[in-house]
Amino acid sequence: MTMQLTKTDPGRAQRPHWAPVKRTRPARADLRACLFALPALIFIVGVVHYSLVANGVYSTWNWSGVTPSHTPVGGSNYIKLVEDPVFWRSLGNTLVFATLTVANQMVLGFMLAVLVRTRTRGRGILRTLLFIPVVISPAIVATSFRLLLTPDGEFNGFLRALGLDGFAQPWLADPRTALLTLVVINVWQYTGYSFVIYDAAMAQIDPSVIEAAHLDGASTFGMLRSVIAPLLSGSHLVLIVLGVISALKTFDLVFLTTAGGPGVETEFLSTYIYRQVITQFSAGYGAALSVALVVIALVFAVLQVRLAQKDAH
């Protein structure tokens, strides 16, 4: 029996058969990818980034927004912002709205996700029904609730039919109930979004973890509080940050229901910016308010990234 040997060049090292082949990406492919991304890049830089820079410049002007003439005023608009009681009231209303809506959406979304996942039948129908309000236009939702909640609307008529005449009131025109009514409307529309996030996250939990908790004698409430809720920390973070940023941008709901009234009870930053720019022709001050809104939103966005990185580690 003979063994056949293959001659090799002693100066060249042989690559082991198990070593992966290193593939180099041709420069032409990279160029082609850049060309495909170029239109989107131009749009983002030309529309979004340019608008942000231009808005920052406008915030240093005394400008009506209608005529081309303007007067540079430096940081006067920001000084006015700090001294403006309506700005602080609108900021407070926005933060209260954000806190209440996010908290209620998360709690209700979590509870609904648990309820749906414990059912064996009708899950698909329940998921669809819960998510339908999310895809409805906010303008349609606001207009519908405005008609529903008038003093002679269907909701007060329903209360009177039940003999609860004392509870019937102008829900959107009463300073005591206007802001809370907006919270209820927003929670009704967007709880389905929190539900979908939690439902998808619960589907990723290892069933053995749940079984181990049952074997350890954990009650249903204890398992939800000590096992499932901590495993959904990433979902909690996403919903908090996105919910707060969404609340900061809320405009159509307020504008089409209360228009910031009565008085300034439901004045939000977004509606106050609109009022300054469109109705009072103070585009320079409105731009300064917009910068403040962007800064607040960026703070929450950075917070999301930092907390997500910390959670990953």
N, C-alpha and C positions, 0 to 999 in steps of 0.2 A: 504494500500500500504506500503510495507516494503522496506527499503533501505539496500542493502547488502554491508557490509564493508569487506575489505580485510586486514588481519593481516599483519603488517610489522614489521620488526626489528627496534625498536626505536634507536638502535645504528648505523644504516646504513642509510645514506642520500639517498633519492630516486633521480635518474637522471630524470630531466624533459623529457617528450616525444619529445620535440623539440630540445633538446641538441644534437649536432653532435657527432657521435661516433668517438672517437680518435683511429685511426688505427696506429699501430706501424709497421714499415717496418722491416722484419726479416733481421738479419745480413747476412744470406745466400744470399739474393737477392742483397745486397750491394756488397758482395764478387764476385758474378757472374757478376755484372755490371763492376767491376774493371777488371776482367779477360777479358771481351770483349774489354775493352779499352786499355789493356796492349800492344798488338801489335802496335797500333798507337802511344802509348806513347814511346815505345822503338824506333820506327822509328824516331819520332820527336827529342828525346833526342840524339839518336845515330847518326843521320845524320845532322839535322839542328843545334842543340845546340853545338854538338861536332865540327862541321865545323866552327862555329863562334868563339869558343874558340881557335881552332887550327889556324885559320886565324889571330887572335890577336897575337898569339905566333910567327907566321911566320913574322909578320910585324916588329918584333924586331931583325930579322936576316938579314944578307947579304947572300942571297941564290939564286942560279940560278934556283932552281926548278927542275933541272935535276939530279944532283949528290946529294948524301946524305950529303956531307960535307957542313957545313955552319959556319958562324961566327956571334956570338951575337953582335949587335951594339946598343942595347938599343933603345933610341928614335931618332936615327940619321935619320931613314927613314921619320919620321914625320917632322923633321927639314927640310929635303930635300923637302918634300911635300909643306911646307909653302913657301919655296924659289923658287919653280918650276913655271915659268911663264906659261908653257903648262897646268899645273894643273888648274890654275886660269882661263885660257882661256877655257878649257874644262868644268869647272864648270859654267862659264858664258854662254857658248853655251847651256848647259843643262838647266839652269834656264830660259833663253830666250825661248828656245823650249817649256819648260813646261808651261810658262806663256801664250804664244801665242796659243798653242794647247788647253789648258784647257779653256781659255776664248772663243775661237771660237767654240769649241765643245759645251760649255754650251749655248751660244747664239743661235747657229743654232739648237741644240737639243730642246731648249725651243720653238723656233719659229715653228719647225716642229711638235712638240707635240700639240701646239695650233691649227695649221692648220689641223692636222689629227682629232682632237677631235671636230672641227667645221663641219667636213664633216659627212654626214649621210650614204654615200655609199662608198664602197671600202676601208674601214678602215683596214681590215685584210690584203689586198694586199699591201697597203702602208706600214704597219708595217713590213711585211715580206721583202719588197724591201729595206727599210731603214736599216734593221738589217743584211742583207746578208753580207755586207763588214766586219762586226765585226767578223764573224765566219771564214773568209778566213785567211789562214796562213799568218802571216806577211812576211815570206820569199817569198811567191808567189806574194804578193802585191809589195814588194820591187823590185823583179826581173822584174815584168811586167812594173812598172813605169820606171825602169832604161832603158829598151828597148824602151819604149814609148817616153822618153825625151832626147834621144841622138840627136846630131846635125842633123842627117838624119832620125830621128824617125817620127812616125806618127803625133805627136802633132805639130812639126815644119812644117811637110808637110801640115797639116790642116791650119796652119796660112798662109803659102805661097799660098794655094789655095784660101784663102780669100783676097789675096793681101796685107797681113800684114807681108811682108818679113822682115821689120825692127824689128819686135818683135821676130823673130826666133833666137834662141841662144842655146848654150849648158847649159841647165838649172841646171844640177847637177855639172858641171865643172866650172861654173862662180862663183867667190867668192861673187859677189853681190846678187846672186839668190839661191845659193846652200842651205843655211839654211832655207830660206823661202819656198823653194820647198819641203823640208822635212816636214815642218809644214803643208803645203797643203795636202801632201800625208797622214800624220797621221790624220788630221782633216777629210779627206774623209773616212778613214777606221773606225774611232771610234766615229763619231758623232751619229751614230745609237745607241750606248750604252747610251749616254746622253739622246737621244730621248726616249728610253725605260724607263729610270728612271723617267723622267719628265711625260711621258704619264701615268705611273702607279700612280705617286703621284697626278696628276690632277684628276684621277678617284676617289680618296678618298676625294676630296673637297666636302663639303655639297652644293648641288645645291641651297639651300635657301640663301647662302651667295652671290652667283652670281646674283640671282634674286633681292636681296636687293640692290646690287650695281646698277643694271639696274634701279630699282625704284628710286634710289637717283640721277639718271641722269648721271651716270658715263659713259664716252666714252669707247670705246673698249681699246684704249691705256691706259687710266687712270685706267681701271679695271685690266689690265694685270700688270701695274706697281705698283699700290697701294693695290690690293687685292690678286691676284693670286701669284705674285712673292714672297711677304712676307710669304704666307702660304707654300711655297716650300723651306723654309730656310734649312730644314734638307736635302733635296735633293741637294741643292747648296753645302752644306758642304761636303757631301759624294763625289760628283763629283770633287770638288776641291782637296781634299786630295788624293783620289784614282788616279786622273789624274796626279797630281804632282809625286806621287810615281811611277806610270807607266812610266812617262817621264824619271825619274831618272834611270829606268832599261832598257830604250830603247837601243837595240844593233843591232838586225837583220836588221832593216830598214836602219840604218846608214852604217853598215858594207857591206851590199849588194848593196848599191847605190853609196855612195861616199867614203866609207872606211875612213872617217874622213877628207877627202880632200875637195877642193884643199888646200894644206898646212895643217893648223889646223882650217880652217874655220868651219868645221862641226865636229870637234873632241869633243866627249862627254866623260863623266867620264867612261862609260862602255867600249867604244872603246879604251880609253887611258889605262885602266887596262889591256885589252886584249893585247895591243901592248907591254906593259911593261913585262907581264908574258910570252907570247907566242913568240913574235918576238925578244925581247931584253933580254930574259932570266934573268929578274930581278924580281923574284918571291917575294922577301922580300919587295921591294918597291911597287909592285903591290898589295900585301896584305895590306900595309898601305893605299893605295888608296881605297881599298875595305872597310876598316874600316871607312874611311871618308864618303864613300857613304852610308854605313849602318847607321852611326850616323845621317846624313842628313835625311834619310828616317824615322828614329825613331822620329826625331823632328816633322816631319809632322804627323806621326801616333799619337804621344802624343797630338799634337795640335788638331787632330780630336776628340780624346776622351774628352779632356777638353771642347772644344766648344760644343760637343754633350751633355755633362752633364749640361753645362750652359744653353743650349737651352731647355733641358728637365725641368729645374727648372723655 
